[in-house]
């Protein structure tokens, strides 16, 4: 069937909805725990999404450039593996720059389903993609993609391929990553595939620089979480009393981002009082880094196997093509 020239919409979280009561409960659980934490999904209001796009252009932040290098070089290989009339489901679609490389190379993809928590950015990107690819059905979903999702009933003769770029898999703990990929496997089905962006283990000075840029954009991105809570749930964080701190935790194989309280203080959050000691932190994000052993273990635990593995010229990043239930050694190349 010829794809319909249409922009289809599922019921979505309205852009003005702000932080839901479920998120309020999650925020309080994190801030009343020890150590204190906040979910990284809170980064992505409209201003946070804008800051993140600025981060991706910083000289210290190699991840986006490395992944784009791989996608530009390997898009035709990916398209061949995806096959014709593919339904492409992107988790965390962001500004939509990377997916265009795939759409340009693919053999008449039938449907594109971008999923993102930032409804404002999602709306703009979905409309741009629909205009640029008039034969493509674009079906955006504004949602937290880490939660169970029901995709539309898509009629297509091709396979479903998920796209999870940006090394966002690193924001999940190993157990969370396995659970999430299991969910993706169920979504793409028994003939499905996953194109996964994965940041590789490397020297601590490169990683520390990437998350502590000299211009302070990452610091502003981190602090914006508190600004959002002040605006949307009536918290009273004093932004000038918190500072950004990020470092590579070698023992845990992850970069950690924290907000450090400069003074002892009490903050009102969603009807509760949250006490801080001077120097106490809020853990806002983890970014796990993978070697080959960890990547293979993650794929296997979630019912996938690595079919192809591509890296950039400097061997900083991987783009992995995973298939459901295929033997891991078949045709593997470009891996180390």
ABEGO torsion letter per residue (X at the ends): XBBBBBBBBBBBBBAAAEBBAAAAAAAAAAAABOBBBBBAAAABBAAAAAAAAAAAABAABAAAAAAAAAAAAAAAAAAAAAEBGBBBBBBGAEAGAAAAAAAAABBGBABBBBBBABAAAAAAAAAAAAAABAABBBBBBBBBAABBBBBBBBBBABBBBBBBBGGAAAABBAAAAAAAAAAAAAAAEAABBBBBBBBBBBBAAAAAAAABBAAGAAAAAAAAAAAAAAAAAGBABBAAABBBBBBBBAAAGBBBBBBBBABBBBBBBGGBBBBBBBGBBBBABBBBBBBAAAAAAAAAAAGBBBABBBBBAAGABBBBBBBBGBBAABGBBGAX
